Amino acid sequence: QVQFVESGGGLVQPGGSLTLSCAPSGSINTSRYMAWYRQAPGNPRELVAAITRADTTHYDDSVKGRFAISRGNAANMVYLQMNSLKVEDTAVYYCNTSPAIGWGKGTLVTVSS
């Protein structure tokens, strides 16, 4: 069942920025391993960014240096700051832990000029 709700997606021009938010259910402590995934049209869902219990971050090579995952200081939120967006970043973005405990509907990011 759904454990996270993603928001913040939208239409943005190449080179633009966007911040995605992940709101967990009340029973989930996001100090645990958290990650952002994305699924582009015709492609499988892939891991984009992750943050461990030790606050170590990991990024897919395609977004390294452009995206940043972080934990909020309030409301147990998790964020994905996306900069220098490219057309190939277009996808539905999801947040989850590992192993996945439930998938939400995600939030659509469309990068187009």
N, C-alpha and C positions, 0 to 999 in steps of 0.2 A: 504494500500500500504506500501511498504518497507520504513522504516524510519531509520533503523540502519544497519550497515554493520559490521559483526564480522570477526575477523581474529586472527591468532596466533596459531591455532590448529595444531596438528600433532601427530606423533607417539613418545611415550616416555616410558621408562622403569618404572616399579613400583619403587616408592621412588624418582622419578625424579621431576623436576619442569617445569612449563610452564606459560607464561603470555599471557592472551587473551586480545585483544583490541576491543573496540566498538566505531565505528565512526558514529555519528549521522548526520542527514541531517542538512543543514545550518540553518534551522528555529528552530531547537530544542536546548533549553538551558538545558544542563545536570545538572544544579544545582537542578533540580527537582528530584523527586524520581526516582531512576534508579535501575535496577536489572539484575542479570544474571540468566538464566534458563537453564535447560538441559533436553534432552530427550534421554534416553538410548534405545537400540533396544528392542522393545516389551513393552516399558513402556510409560506412559503419560509424558508430559512435566511437570517438577517440578521446583519450585523456589529453587535456590541454595544460592544466596546472594543478599542483597539489601542495598542501602544507601539512607537515607531520606534527605529531604530538610534541616534538622537540622544536617546532617552529622552523624546521628546515623546509625550504621551498624547492620545487622541481617544476620544470617547464618543458613542454615539447619544443623541439628545435625550431619549429615553424613560428613560435610566438616568443621565444626567448629574447629578452631585451625590450620587448614591446608590451607584454602583459605582466601584471603583478597580482598575485593572490594575497589576501590578507584577512585577518580576523578583526571584527569590529570590537570596540570597547563597550558597546551597549547592545542589548537585545539579542545577543548570541548570533549576530549576523556574520556572514562570510561574503567577501567582495571579490570581484575580478575587475581590476582597472585595465582597460584596453586602450593602448595608444598606437598611433601610426597604423591605423587599420587598413587592411588590404582587402581587395575584392574576394580573395580566397578565404578570408575569415568569415565569410557569410555562412551561417549555420544556425541551428537551434542549439542553445547552450543550456546545459544542465549542471546542477551541483549534486554531490552525493559524497558518501564516505566509502570505504572499501573494507570488506565486500559491500556492494550496494544493498541498501535496505529498502529501497523504494524509489521509483522514478516519477518525477513530476512531469508537467507538460513542457517545461523548459521555457526559455524566452528567445525569441527570434531576433537575430542580429543580421541586418542586411547592409552590406557595404556596396554602394553603387553611386556612380556619378550621373 
